[in-house]
Amino acid sequence: MSRPPSVPPSAQNRKIWTVVYVVMATLTLIWLQGLFQGSATIDMVPYSQFEQALSEGRIQEVTVSDKTLTGQLKEAINGKTRWVTIRIEPDLATRLDRFKVPYSRVIETTWLRDVLNLILPSLVFFGLWFFLIRRLVGQQGAGSFLNIGKSKAKVYVMQVTGVSFADVAGVDEAKQELMEVVDFLKHPQDYGRLGAHIPKGVLLVGPPGTGKTLLAKAVAGEAGVPFFSMSGSEFVEMFVGVGAARVRDLFEQARLKAPAIIFIDELDALGRARGAFPGLGGHDEKEQTLNQLLAEMDGFDTSSGVIILAATNRPEILDPALLRAGRFDRQVLVDKPDKKGRLDILKVHAQKISLDAQLSLEAVAAITPGFSGADLANLVNEAAIVATRRKANSVTLADFTAAVERIVAGLEKRNRVLNPHERLTVAHHEMGHVLVALALPDSDTVHKVSIIARGIGSLGYTIQRPTEDRYLMTREELERKICVLLGGRAAEKLMLGHLSTGAADDLAKATQIAREMVTRFGMDDDLGCVSHDSNRAISPGMPEVFGNPPTPVSEATLQRMDAAIDRLMTSGLQRAEDILSRNRDLLARCSQELLQQETLDAEALKVLTADLKKEPASE
């Protein structure tokens, strides 16, 4: 049986103060109404009317003060039962005794009224001033000066986040690690019977969009303990020392509510390696905040039941002191999902949309290698939008294919009109990519080719997607990629006799692949198996000092590297030209078909290229 979500303390305080305000306002209105009604029954009369009423015997009693004479009538006149006059005669007592009217004297005290008249305007002025100044300070981002050192962490308890491990898919290994942490919090005695203690910290590492923050929310939903969530950038303010004070306050709150979990998102905003910029000074506000975080993590009592979770997509720039054992004991990789993981993620997100009965999500998972969890969530939403736009009742595979094209290639720009010569050039260029890719053995499948402009600066596109996940690439596969990228330029040169600027992006990608083959992967026979990569990732033990220092390379080696890159590019271009020369007539025929249809899918390409002369597979 599920329990109703508990209300955070701040919400309870707001409810209490709201009730107090309502009660005070009600009492004030009642008091003001009483004053109004009391004043409404009193009439100011001249002294002559008092004399007349006294002589006629209509006055019941009289009250005499220093400045006024108040009387009570025996019968109401015009709805008035009391009257007031400001004239008091010296022989008043004698006249009242003559008509046998009882009277009394009261001493009127006006000090309260005088004090309120003096203080109330000042209180109203200072209240308005304080309210305006506080609003102004809040808008400037400084917050309340009294609470500036307080932690801004959002506190969640069980079921408040609305996320559980059932909502997380595609990262089974990372989920298993965090499920063990949650189980440790729930049953510490089971783990402690052999002397094991709870890990102090767990660092979630992975590319953007892979579900690190979602995993943390799932921990909050499953653990049933207070969950303090805060971003790394929220520790640093415009005042010196505020970040360290907030770190102390955050850990103090967590210890008071232990067992508890602290989650710091985007840890790299707070934990950047110290000494990274020595020329700008070595002791700034961020370093002071980081030092306090390190001290607090060292002061953890392993039996207190407080665990710190953190997430980052840039672990290479974190301070080595953060990553040592005893602070972040575990580092959990949250990587991009494989095909099975993508299928599981698609099943989770597809529950929110209406799918066609014939749609297989496995087919969608197959055409989305390299997509992260966030990319897949966006893909499902884009596919639903495409189906809604065409007024369909369900989402089909064609809608997912269109969504993949929208994400990978960009938005269609049918209003970008090309002249006939440009259209001819683009058609030959794109068909050159297609024929080279289809002619090469073991090349990635061509899903679609189009001469409709998409994205920024793209006049046409060819979509090649691998049919399975790849984690390693051989030298031959990289050479085939270079050949396919240069197939467009080879087609322009062969069929039109000129070169255009349309191959600029292809040249940049091909050159980058060739450069990495030579400098990073050691795939050149002349240079040997030596890495000359100057853009290597920063190791966790080395701080970032104005980027990476360049790898020392001699001038002779640089010339040999340039020559090796040139050989790879020239060989790839020549290979593409040879393939297209053997299929010159087919290239011309397919280019004309592409000009007429503007878009050709895999089935149409299979029919058109049935007589393609392929390159023989290597033994």
Summary of the structure (lengths in Angstrom):
residues: 619
radius of gyration: 40.7
end to end distance: 64.6
largest distance: 140.3
contacts: 1797
relative contact order: 0.06
helix: 51%
strand: 13%
